[in-house]
Amino acid sequence: MKNKMYVSFVISSIVLSACFGPLPAVSIQGAQPQDGGSVQLSISQVQNQPVLQSDVAVEITGEGEQVQSGAAHHSDVDLTRLEVGDGRYATSPQSGYVYTCMTSFNGGGARGTGNWMNGDGTWDATKKATVDGSVTWPGSFTVSVQGDQRVFTGNDLPDHPTGNFPISSSDDAYQYDRNPNSIRQQSITLTLPANPAAAAQPNCVGGEVGIMLSGVVIFSAFDAEGRDAVAHEVQDACDGHPQQSGLYHYHSLSDCIEDTASGHSALMGYAFDGFGIYGYYGEDGAEVTNSDL
């Protein structure tokens, strides 16, 4: 068990998802690009077994620089009483909700209610279990600029250690989340416009919402049951875990991607609208809240 730093579901969801409105002038979930451009996200297992392939709006403007482990946050948020965001999705832009393309959730998730759930709509991050282990991987992640596009390739194996997956029956996390999935190398290719622009209307977001500079895909705030994934599911010390096809992913910012100690947060990745995903702090190091977004 490891005490960790979190922001609430509402803050993390807004930062990672609601930034899709306004959208750049490209497509999300099959919508037609406004500028006639073409962007692709393709993820497949290296064994030629498909994991995910869809047309989405993706643009990455960072140079894929390496970041160091050990994120530190100086938050005034009460980590013992974080709001649970179960069902906080909407079919149009709405403050405090995720504007999601998916409104039917029929998958599985954590099997039990953790002792960190307070029972009053809040949860205690200081009590939450994490998956044991420290496994290193041969991660590969590159970025290249080709004309007006930025091309990302990688294998979705992180540049930081992960926990042991599947979760072992000897792990304290097992009594709450029996994730049976193994981390598997993927083949990721993103062909992206180099300069995102705001679209006239916001669009919904899908299950995958961005990619982090650790080389790992970041999913939306929900688990497969439409619940607050960070609150219910058990992740490893770097806030990741694999889904059924072995794709290692986050649902929140990773503690293993370094944020700045003061001032504006560092760039940590990019959302699929092309705009950057940063840490918890905005101008002058002030913590970002829903009202700031």
KOLMIVEX-769255 format. One record per residue (C-alpha): residue number from 1; residue in three letters; x, y negated, z negated. Coordinates in steps of 0.25 Angstrom, whole numbers. Example, Ala and Ser with C-alpha at 12.3 -4.5 7.8 and 13.67 -1.06 7.14 Angstrom:
BEGIN
1_ALA_49_18_-31
2_SER_55_4_-29
This chain:
BEGIN
1_MET_0_0_0
2_LYS_5_-14_4
3_ASN_0_-27_0
4_LYS_-1_-36_13
5_MET_-5_-50_17
6_TYR_-18_-52_25
7_VAL_-27_-63_30
8_SER_-42_-60_30
9_PHE_-49_-53_42
10_VAL_-55_-66_46
11_ILE_-42_-73_47
12_SER_-34_-62_54
13_SER_-46_-59_63
14_ILE_-47_-74_68
15_VAL_-32_-75_70
16_LEU_-31_-62_78
17_SER_-44_-62_85
18_ALA_-52_-75_86
19_CYS_-40_-81_93
20_PHE_-46_-74_105
21_GLY_-56_-86_106
22_PRO_-52_-94_114
23_LEU_-46_-84_124
24_PRO_-36_-87_134
25_ALA_-40_-87_148
26_VAL_-39_-72_150
27_SER_-47_-59_147
28_ILE_-50_-52_134
29_GLN_-58_-38_135
30_GLY_-60_-38_150
31_ALA_-65_-53_151
32_GLN_-60_-59_164
33_PRO_-48_-68_163
34_GLN_-51_-83_165
35_ASP_-38_-86_172
36_GLY_-39_-73_181
37_GLY_-27_-68_174
38_SER_-25_-53_169
39_VAL_-20_-49_156
40_GLN_-19_-34_151
41_LEU_-17_-27_138
42_SER_-13_-12_140
43_ILE_-10_-3_128
44_SER_-8_12_130
45_GLN_-1_23_123
46_VAL_13_26_129
47_GLN_8_41_131
48_ASN_-2_35_142
49_GLN_-14_36_133
50_PRO_-21_23_134
51_VAL_-24_15_121
52_LEU_-29_2_126
53_GLN_-30_-5_139
54_SER_-39_-17_141
55_ASP_-38_-31_147
56_VAL_-37_-42_137
57_ALA_-32_-56_135
58_VAL_-17_-55_130
59_GLU_-6_-65_130
60_ILE_6_-66_122
61_THR_15_-78_122
62_GLY_25_-74_112
63_GLU_38_-68_116
64_GLY_36_-56_108
65_GLU_47_-60_98
66_GLN_50_-50_87
67_VAL_45_-54_73
68_GLN_50_-49_59
69_SER_42_-41_49
70_GLY_38_-46_36
71_ALA_26_-56_38
72_ALA_24_-65_26
73_HIS_11_-73_23
74_HIS_9_-84_13
75_SER_-6_-83_13
76_ASP_-16_-89_3
77_VAL_-27_-78_7
78_ASP_-32_-69_-4
79_LEU_-27_-56_1
80_THR_-35_-48_-10
81_ARG_-48_-54_-4
82_LEU_-47_-54_11
83_GLU_-61_-54_19
84_VAL_-64_-41_26
85_GLY_-68_-43_40
86_ASP_-77_-31_43
87_GLY_-86_-34_55
88_ARG_-81_-48_57
89_TYR_-82_-48_72
90_ALA_-91_-57_81
91_THR_-95_-57_95
92_SER_-92_-72_97
93_PRO_-81_-81_91
94_GLN_-84_-82_76
95_SER_-75_-88_65
96_GLY_-71_-77_55
97_TYR_-74_-65_65
98_VAL_-67_-58_76
99_TYR_-74_-60_90
100_THR_-72_-46_95
101_CYS_-76_-39_108
102_MET_-79_-26_99
103_THR_-91_-26_90
104_SER_-93_-11_89
105_PHE_-83_-4_80
106_ASN_-84_11_80
107_GLY_-70_16_76
108_GLY_-63_20_64
109_GLY_-55_14_53
110_ALA_-50_15_39
111_ARG_-57_26_32
112_GLY_-59_20_18
113_THR_-61_7_11
114_GLY_-47_2_5
115_ASN_-46_-2_-9
116_TRP_-42_-16_-4
117_MET_-56_-18_0
118_ASN_-63_-27_-10
119_GLY_-77_-23_-7
120_ASP_-82_-38_-6
121_GLY_-78_-40_9
122_THR_-63_-43_5
123_TRP_-51_-34_5
124_ASP_-38_-35_-3
125_ALA_-25_-35_6
126_THR_-16_-33_-6
127_LYS_-22_-19_-8
128_LYS_-23_-14_6
129_ALA_-15_-1_9
130_THR_-5_-1_21
131_VAL_-1_11_29
132_ASP_12_17_24
133_GLY_25_18_32
134_SER_35_11_40
135_VAL_37_16_54
136_THR_45_9_65
137_TRP_42_10_79
138_PRO_49_7_93
139_GLY_41_-5_96
140_SER_42_-12_110
141_PHE_36_-25_113
142_THR_40_-35_124
143_VAL_35_-48_130
144_SER_38_-53_143
145_VAL_33_-65_151
146_GLN_30_-63_166
147_GLY_25_-75_173
148_ASP_13_-80_166
149_GLN_11_-67_158
150_ARG_17_-61_146
151_VAL_19_-46_146
152_PHE_19_-38_133
153_THR_23_-24_132
154_GLY_25_-15_120
155_ASN_22_-2_113
156_ASP_14_-7_101
157_LEU_24_-1_91
158_PRO_27_-12_81
159_ASP_40_-19_78
160_HIS_37_-16_63
161_PRO_35_-3_56
162_THR_21_3_55
163_GLY_15_12_44
164_ASN_14_27_46
165_PHE_2_31_55
166_PRO_-7_39_54
167_ILE_-9_35_40
168_SER_-4_46_31
169_SER_-13_53_21
170_SER_-2_49_10
171_ASP_-3_34_13
172_ASP_-12_27_4
173_ALA_-18_20_16
174_TYR_-24_34_21
175_GLN_-35_34_11
176_TYR_-41_21_18
177_ASP_-36_22_32
178_ARG_-32_36_39
179_ASN_-27_30_52
180_PRO_-24_42_60
181_ASN_-17_35_71
182_SER_-2_35_75
183_ILE_5_23_80
184_ARG_8_26_95
185_GLN_17_18_105
186_GLN_8_11_115
187_SER_11_4_128
188_ILE_7_-11_128
189_THR_7_-20_140
190_LEU_1_-34_139
191_THR_1_-44_151
192_LEU_-3_-58_146
193_PRO_-4_-72_151
194_ALA_7_-81_145
195_ASN_-2_-93_141
196_PRO_-15_-90_135
197_ALA_-26_-101_136
198_ALA_-39_-102_129
199_ALA_-52_-97_136
200_ALA_-65_-104_136
201_GLN_-72_-94_128
202_PRO_-68_-84_117
203_ASN_-68_-69_119
204_CYS_-69_-57_110
205_VAL_-57_-49_106
206_GLY_-55_-34_107
207_GLY_-48_-24_98
208_GLU_-34_-28_101
209_VAL_-32_-43_99
210_GLY_-17_-46_101
211_ILE_-2_-41_100
212_MET_8_-44_90
213_LEU_23_-47_92
214_SER_26_-34_84
215_GLY_21_-28_97
216_VAL_8_-23_91
217_VAL_-7_-25_95
218_ILE_-16_-32_85
219_PHE_-30_-28_85
220_SER_-43_-36_80
221_ALA_-47_-37_66
222_PHE_-56_-25_66
223_ASP_-54_-10_64
224_ALA_-62_0_73
225_GLU_-74_-1_63
226_GLY_-75_-16_65
227_ARG_-69_-19_51
228_ASP_-58_-28_46
229_ALA_-46_-19_50
230_VAL_-36_-25_41
231_ALA_-45_-24_29
232_HIS_-49_-9_32
233_GLU_-38_-2_40
234_VAL_-25_1_34
235_GLN_-13_-4_42
236_ASP_2_-3_39
237_ALA_11_-13_33
238_CYS_12_-20_46
239_ASP_-3_-21_48
240_GLY_-4_-11_59
241_HIS_-10_3_62
242_PRO_-13_12_74
243_GLN_-26_14_81
244_GLN_-30_28_87
245_SER_-22_26_99
246_GLY_-9_23_91
247_LEU_-9_8_94
248_TYR_-3_1_82
249_HIS_-10_-12_79
250_TYR_-13_-23_69
251_HIS_-26_-29_65
252_SER_-19_-41_58
253_LEU_-6_-48_58
254_SER_5_-39_54
255_ASP_13_-41_42
256_CYS_25_-36_50
257_ILE_25_-48_60
258_GLU_32_-59_53
259_ASP_24_-72_51
260_THR_31_-85_48
261_ALA_34_-89_33
262_SER_29_-103_35
263_GLY_23_-112_45
264_HIS_14_-107_57
265_SER_14_-92_58
266_ALA_22_-85_69
267_LEU_17_-79_81
268_MET_14_-64_79
269_GLY_7_-60_91
270_TYR_-4_-63_102
271_ALA_-19_-61_103
272_PHE_-24_-56_116
273_ASP_-29_-70_119
274_GLY_-15_-74_121
275_PHE_-13_-83_108
276_GLY_-4_-80_97
277_ILE_-6_-73_84
278_TYR_1_-79_73
279_GLY_2_-77_58
280_TYR_-7_-82_47
281_TYR_-2_-97_47
282_GLY_-5_-109_56
283_GLU_1_-123_56
284_ASP_10_-126_44
285_GLY_9_-112_39
286_ALA_-6_-113_35
287_GLU_-14_-100_35
288_VAL_-24_-99_46
289_THR_-38_-97_42
290_ASN_-51_-95_50
291_SER_-54_-110_50
292_ASP_-41_-113_57
293_LEU_-44_-104_69
